[in-house]
Amino acid sequence: MLKIKTLSPSLSDTILLWVLRGLAFIAGVLVILITGFLFLEALPVLQQEGILPFFRDRAWHPAQDSYNLIPMVWGTLLSAIGAVLIAAPLGIGSAIFCQYYAPPIIAKLYRRLIELLAGIPSVVYGFWGLVVLVPLVRRLQPPGTSLLTGILILTLMILPTIALTADASFAKVPPDYLRGAAALGLSKWAMIWGVAIPAAQSGLFTGLILGTGRAIGETMAVLMVCGNVVQIPSSLFDPMRTLTANIALEMAYAMGNHRSALFVSGLLLMGMIGVLVAIAEVISQGRIYE
């Protein structure tokens, strides 16, 4: 009877495994510590006012014990969702162009440009939006600093993340899949739509999640171009304020319950990101078991 020997892991593999476990543990501990810090700082106002005033008060006026965060929640969600809806087709379409249509030299140049966009600081995007986009939007309808301007600037900021992630995902599609589709007589677009996109869907979805997370957490750019008016925007041309901009604007002078209320905003942002990650996990699990 033939005996098969199982190879025991080498010392280097064991060391690498424990290093990775240690790094994962440290990352988890950091998330718990950050969440715990936010909760402890937010606890004074939560004990005095409870959680409901943050969703039922008339407005955001901490000096008058009014803590309504709903307008800023809507501003955050509308700007992030609007940016993703524009950036997703642009980013995925540009990745398809680079992988399957563009000459190699053009594709290489385009990737370098996208990488350059990814490295630009957010304050530079905000300054550019303030001096270029705001006057352009003002020509359509004053005041120019608005939800639309925030969506446009966030689109530019998350586009490199989505485009580069999609490009890497398409590059990892096994060539045998594409050759098999070509052997069946499929056109190039049918091959991309029916083979390449389904094979790369996990990476494409990851890019969308990363882009959405950055859009929700962006501060300086939206602070500079959105007008910072605490209201629920009724149109694309209305000024608004996001949760991150609210924290950046008021943390320097906030005291007492006002300061604690800003940490409640931070907890709410953490909750949004947590929900986003949970949705991504549910969808990815569903795709695994299909």
C-alpha positions in Angstrom: 0.0 0.0 0.0 1.4 3.4 -1.1 2.0 5.8 1.8 1.7 9.5 1.2 3.9 11.8 3.3 2.3 15.1 4.3 4.7 18.0 4.2 5.0 19.8 7.5 5.1 23.6 7.3 8.6 25.1 7.3 9.9 27.4 10.1 9.6 30.4 7.8 5.9 29.6 7.0 5.2 29.3 10.7 6.8 32.6 11.5 5.0 34.3 8.7 1.7 32.9 9.9 2.2 34.1 13.4 3.3 37.6 12.2 0.2 37.9 10.1 -1.9 36.8 13.0 -0.2 39.3 15.2 -0.8 42.1 12.7 -4.5 41.2 12.3 -4.8 41.2 16.1 -3.2 44.6 16.4 -5.5 46.0 13.7 -8.6 44.6 15.5 -7.4 46.1 18.9 -6.9 49.5 17.2 -10.4 49.5 15.9 -11.8 48.6 19.3 -9.7 51.3 21.0 -10.8 54.0 18.6 -14.4 53.0 19.0 -14.1 52.9 22.8 -12.4 56.3 22.8 -15.2 57.8 20.7 -17.9 56.3 23.0 -16.2 57.5 26.2 -15.9 61.0 24.8 -19.6 61.0 23.6 -20.9 59.5 26.9 -21.5 62.8 28.8 -24.0 64.2 26.3 -25.6 60.7 25.8 -26.1 60.4 29.5 -27.7 63.9 29.8 -29.7 64.1 26.6 -30.0 60.5 25.3 -29.8 59.4 21.7 -33.2 60.6 20.4 -32.4 64.4 20.5 -29.7 63.8 17.8 -32.5 62.8 15.5 -35.5 64.8 16.8 -34.2 68.3 17.8 -35.2 71.3 15.7 -31.7 72.1 14.5 -28.0 71.9 15.2 -27.4 74.6 17.9 -25.3 73.1 20.6 -25.2 76.3 22.6 -29.0 76.1 22.9 -28.9 72.3 23.6 -30.2 71.4 20.2 -28.2 68.6 18.5 -30.0 67.5 15.4 -27.6 65.5 13.1 -30.1 64.5 10.5 -29.3 67.3 8.0 -25.6 66.4 8.1 -26.3 62.7 7.8 -28.3 63.4 4.7 -25.6 65.7 3.3 -23.0 62.9 3.9 -25.1 60.2 2.3 -26.3 62.2 -0.7 -22.8 63.5 -1.6 -21.2 60.0 -1.2 -23.9 58.1 -3.1 -24.0 60.7 -5.9 -20.2 60.5 -6.3 -20.2 56.7 -6.4 -23.0 56.7 -9.0 -20.9 58.9 -11.3 -17.4 57.5 -10.5 -18.4 53.8 -10.7 -19.2 53.6 -14.5 -16.4 56.0 -15.3 -13.8 54.0 -13.3 -14.9 50.6 -14.5 -15.3 51.8 -18.1 -11.8 53.3 -18.1 -10.4 50.0 -16.7 -12.2 48.1 -19.5 -10.7 50.5 -22.1 -7.2 50.0 -20.7 -7.4 46.2 -20.6 -9.2 45.4 -23.8 -9.2 48.3 -26.2 -6.3 50.7 -25.7 -2.9 50.2 -27.2 -0.3 49.3 -24.5 1.5 52.6 -24.5 -1.8 54.5 -24.2 -3.0 52.2 -21.4 0.3 52.6 -19.5 0.2 56.4 -19.8 -3.4 56.4 -18.6 -2.6 54.3 -15.6 0.2 56.7 -14.6 -2.2 59.6 -14.8 -4.8 57.8 -12.6 -2.1 57.0 -10.1 -1.1 60.7 -10.1 -4.7 61.6 -9.3 -4.8 59.1 -6.5 -1.7 60.8 -4.8 -3.1 64.4 -4.9 -3.9 65.6 -1.3 -7.6 66.3 -0.6 -6.9 69.9 0.3 -5.6 70.5 -3.3 -8.8 69.0 -4.7 -10.8 71.3 -2.4 -8.8 74.3 -3.5 -9.2 73.5 -7.2 -13.0 72.9 -6.6 -13.3 76.2 -4.9 -11.6 78.3 -7.6 -12.9 76.3 -10.7 -15.9 74.2 -10.0 -17.7 76.6 -7.7 -17.7 79.5 -10.2 -18.9 77.1 -13.0 -21.8 75.8 -10.8 -22.6 79.4 -9.8 -23.2 80.2 -13.5 -25.9 77.6 -13.5 -27.4 78.6 -10.2 -26.0 80.6 -7.2 -24.4 80.3 -4.8 -22.1 77.7 -6.4 -21.0 76.0 -3.1 -23.6 73.2 -3.1 -24.3 69.5 -3.0 -23.6 69.3 -6.8 -20.1 70.8 -6.3 -19.5 68.3 -3.5 -20.6 65.4 -5.6 -18.3 66.5 -8.5 -15.2 66.9 -6.3 -15.8 63.6 -4.5 -16.2 61.9 -7.9 -12.7 63.1 -8.9 -11.3 61.9 -5.6 -12.7 58.4 -5.6 -12.4 57.8 -9.3 -8.7 56.7 -9.1 -9.5 54.1 -6.4 -12.3 52.6 -8.4 -10.4 52.7 -11.7 -7.2 51.2 -10.4 -9.0 48.5 -8.4 -11.1 47.6 -11.5 -8.0 47.6 -13.7 -6.2 45.2 -11.3 -9.3 42.9 -11.2 -9.6 42.7 -15.0 -5.8 42.0 -15.2 -6.3 38.9 -13.0 -9.0 37.3 -15.1 -7.6 34.0 -16.3 -6.6 34.3 -20.0 -8.1 30.8 -20.6 -11.5 32.3 -19.9 -11.1 34.9 -22.6 -9.6 32.5 -25.1 -12.5 30.0 -24.5 -15.0 32.8 -25.1 -13.2 33.9 -28.2 -13.2 30.3 -29.5 -17.0 30.2 -29.1 -17.2 33.1 -31.5 -18.2 35.8 -29.0 -17.6 39.4 -29.9 -15.2 41.4 -27.8 -18.0 43.2 -25.9 -19.9 40.0 -25.4 -16.7 38.4 -24.0 -16.2 41.4 -21.6 -19.8 41.5 -20.5 -20.4 37.8 -20.2 -16.9 36.6 -19.0 -14.5 39.3 -17.8 -17.0 41.3 -15.7 -18.5 38.3 -13.8 -15.0 36.9 -13.3 -13.7 40.2 -11.9 -16.9 41.1 -9.9 -15.3 40.5 -6.5 -12.6 43.1 -7.2 -15.0 45.5 -8.8 -17.2 45.4 -5.7 -14.2 45.9 -3.5 -13.3 49.0 -5.4 -16.8 50.4 -5.0 -16.7 49.8 -1.2 -13.3 51.5 -0.9 -14.6 54.4 -3.0 -17.7 54.8 -0.9 -15.8 54.6 2.3 -13.5 57.4 1.2 -16.4 59.5 0.0 -18.1 59.2 3.4 -14.9 60.0 5.3 -13.7 62.9 3.2 -13.4 66.2 5.1 -11.3 69.1 3.6 -12.6 69.0 0.1 -16.3 69.0 1.0 -15.7 71.5 3.7 -14.3 73.9 1.1 -16.9 73.5 -1.7 -20.3 72.5 -0.1 -21.2 75.8 1.7 -21.4 74.4 5.2 -25.1 75.3 5.8 -26.8 72.9 8.2 -29.9 71.9 6.2 -31.3 69.0 4.2 -30.6 70.0 0.6 -33.8 70.1 -1.5 -31.9 70.3 -4.8 -28.4 69.7 -6.2 -27.7 73.5 -6.0 -28.4 73.9 -2.2 -25.5 74.3 0.2 -25.1 71.6 2.9 -22.8 70.3 5.5 -21.4 66.8 6.1 -20.7 65.1 9.4 -16.9 65.2 8.8 -17.0 68.9 7.9 -19.0 69.6 11.0 -16.4 68.0 13.2 -13.5 69.8 11.5 -15.3 73.2 11.7 -16.4 73.1 15.4 -13.9 70.8 17.2 -11.4 73.6 17.8 -13.7 75.7 20.0 -16.2 73.1 21.2 -16.5 72.5 25.0 -18.7 70.4 27.3 -21.8 68.8 25.7 -20.9 70.5 22.4 -17.7 68.6 22.3 -19.3 65.4 23.3 -21.9 65.8 20.5 -19.2 66.1 18.0 -17.9 62.7 19.2 -21.4 61.4 18.7 -21.0 62.5 15.0 -17.8 60.4 15.0 -19.6 57.4 16.3 -22.3 57.8 13.7 -19.6 57.9 11.0 -18.1 54.7 12.4 -21.6 53.2 12.3 -22.0 54.1 8.6 -18.7 52.5 7.8 -19.6 49.4 9.8 -22.9 49.1 8.0 -21.1 49.4 4.7 -18.6 46.7 5.6 -21.4 44.4 6.8 -23.3 44.9 3.5 -20.1 44.1 1.6 -19.6 41.0 3.6 -23.2 39.8 3.1 -23.0 40.4 -0.7 -19.6 38.7 -1.0 -20.8 35.7 1.0 -23.8 35.4 -1.3 -21.6 35.4 -4.3 -19.3 32.8 -2.9 -22.2 30.4 -2.3 -23.9 31.0 -5.7 
